[in-house]
Amino acid sequence: MTNEGRTPHKLAEGTWYHGRKDAVMDFEADRPAFFSADREGVELFAGREGHVLEAEIMSVSPCREEHLLAIAEELGLPDVYDEEFSDFPDVSTYLEYPEVRRVLESRGFDSYVGEDGYLWVCVVWNPELIRKVAVGPFAEAEPASLPRSR
């Protein structure tokens, strides 16, 4: 799969941000990579000494919350909103399970777009869907990004 000739789905188009403490922004295959539409929101993950990656996500078929909930139920996974399961309940938690990602792929999905706590996120598990634009220290970030339509 290459990014050439791909037009991102309207839910995934535009600039997304990923924060880390390290400036190296390599992504592993089959491991969820979380991006936020809110540049300031990635500070939570990058920290004041961290770095922010600006990227385009070349997803053409993102799933939504209802897809993740249905698959979790089919697979008999615990309720993500159960306090005993997670301190940070959100349906994107299900993307940590490889079997959930396999079912999504078998149904034609290549990413997730939706809410994750207070952030609007796009999550991909195929590094080839990430087109890196720029990496910079968090302190050099532009003013807050514009909110995305949901």
C-alpha positions as CSV (number, residue, x, y, z in Angstrom):
1,M,0.0,0.0,0.0
2,T,1.3,3.4,-0.9
3,N,0.0,6.9,-0.2
4,E,0.2,7.9,-3.9
5,G,-3.2,8.4,-5.4
6,R,-5.0,7.9,-2.1
7,T,-7.5,10.5,-1.1
8,P,-8.2,10.4,2.7
9,H,-11.8,9.9,3.8
10,K,-13.4,13.3,4.8
11,L,-13.3,12.2,8.5
12,A,-9.5,11.7,8.2
13,E,-8.5,14.6,6.0
14,G,-6.4,17.5,7.2
15,T,-3.6,17.7,9.7
16,W,-3.3,15.5,12.7
17,Y,-0.9,15.6,15.6
18,H,1.0,13.0,17.5
19,G,3.0,13.8,20.6
20,R,6.1,12.0,22.1
21,K,8.9,12.8,24.5
22,D,11.4,11.7,21.8
23,A,11.7,13.5,18.4
24,V,12.0,10.1,16.6
25,M,8.5,9.4,15.2
26,D,8.7,5.8,14.0
27,F,5.6,3.7,14.0
28,E,5.4,-0.1,14.4
29,A,3.2,-2.2,12.1
30,D,0.1,-3.5,13.8
31,R,0.4,-1.2,16.8
32,P,-2.2,1.6,17.2
33,A,-0.8,5.1,16.6
34,F,-3.0,7.8,18.1
35,F,-3.3,11.2,16.5
36,S,-5.3,14.1,17.7
37,A,-7.0,16.9,15.7
38,D,-6.1,19.2,18.7
39,R,-2.4,20.2,18.7
40,E,-2.6,21.4,22.3
41,G,-4.1,18.1,23.3
42,V,-1.0,16.1,22.5
43,E,0.9,18.0,25.2
44,L,-0.6,15.5,27.6
45,F,1.4,12.8,25.9
46,A,4.5,14.7,24.7
47,G,5.0,16.8,27.8
48,R,6.6,20.3,27.8
49,E,9.9,18.8,26.8
50,G,8.3,16.6,24.1
51,H,7.8,16.8,20.4
52,V,4.9,17.0,18.1
53,L,4.5,15.3,14.7
54,E,2.2,17.0,12.1
55,A,0.9,14.4,9.7
56,E,-1.7,13.6,7.2
57,I,-3.6,10.3,7.7
58,M,-4.3,8.5,4.4
59,S,-7.2,6.5,5.7
60,V,-9.9,5.8,3.2
61,S,-12.2,3.7,5.4
62,P,-12.3,4.8,9.1
63,C,-14.6,3.0,11.5
64,R,-16.7,4.7,14.2
65,E,-17.6,4.1,17.8
66,E,-20.5,1.8,17.0
67,H,-18.3,-0.5,15.0
68,L,-15.8,-0.9,17.9
69,L,-18.6,-1.5,20.4
70,A,-20.2,-4.2,18.1
71,I,-16.9,-6.0,17.6
72,A,-16.0,-5.9,21.3
73,E,-19.4,-7.5,22.1
74,E,-18.9,-10.1,19.4
75,L,-15.5,-11.0,20.8
76,G,-16.8,-11.0,24.4
77,L,-14.4,-8.3,25.5
78,P,-14.9,-6.5,28.8
79,D,-17.0,-3.4,28.9
80,V,-14.6,-0.5,28.4
81,Y,-16.7,1.7,30.6
82,D,-16.4,-0.7,33.6
83,E,-14.2,1.1,36.2
84,E,-12.5,-2.2,36.9
85,F,-11.4,-2.5,33.3
86,S,-9.9,0.9,32.7
87,D,-9.1,4.1,34.5
88,F,-9.5,5.9,31.2
89,P,-12.6,4.5,29.6
90,D,-13.0,5.1,25.9
91,V,-13.9,2.8,23.0
92,S,-10.5,3.4,21.3
93,T,-9.1,1.2,24.1
94,Y,-10.5,-1.8,22.1
95,L,-7.9,-1.0,19.4
96,E,-5.2,-2.3,21.7
97,Y,-6.5,-5.8,21.0
98,P,-5.0,-7.3,17.8
99,E,-8.1,-9.4,17.3
100,V,-10.2,-6.2,17.1
101,R,-7.9,-4.8,14.5
102,R,-8.1,-8.0,12.5
103,V,-11.9,-8.0,12.5
104,L,-11.9,-4.3,11.5
105,E,-9.6,-5.1,8.5
106,S,-11.7,-8.0,7.5
107,R,-14.7,-5.7,7.3
108,G,-12.7,-3.1,5.2
109,F,-11.8,-0.6,7.9
110,D,-8.3,0.9,8.0
111,S,-8.5,3.3,11.0
112,Y,-10.8,4.7,13.7
113,V,-12.0,8.3,13.9
114,G,-13.9,9.5,16.9
115,E,-13.6,10.7,20.5
116,D,-11.0,9.5,22.9
117,G,-11.7,11.2,26.2
118,Y,-11.8,14.9,25.5
119,L,-9.8,14.6,22.2
120,W,-11.0,14.0,18.6
121,V,-8.7,11.3,17.4
122,C,-7.7,9.2,14.4
123,V,-6.0,5.9,15.2
124,V,-4.2,3.8,12.6
125,W,-2.3,0.6,12.9
126,N,-0.6,0.6,9.5
127,P,2.4,3.0,9.5
128,E,2.0,3.3,5.7
129,L,-1.2,5.4,6.3
130,I,0.9,8.1,8.1
131,R,2.3,10.8,5.8
132,K,4.7,12.8,8.0
133,V,4.7,16.5,7.4
134,A,6.9,18.0,10.2
135,V,8.3,17.2,13.7
136,G,9.1,20.0,16.2
137,P,9.4,20.7,19.9
138,F,6.1,21.2,21.6
139,A,7.2,24.7,22.6
140,E,7.3,25.8,19.0
141,A,3.7,24.6,18.3
142,E,1.4,27.0,16.5
143,P,-1.6,28.4,18.3
144,A,-4.5,26.0,19.1
145,S,-5.8,24.1,16.1
146,L,-9.4,24.5,14.9
147,P,-11.9,22.0,16.0
148,R,-13.0,19.4,13.5
149,S,-16.6,18.6,12.6
150,R,-17.8,15.4,14.0
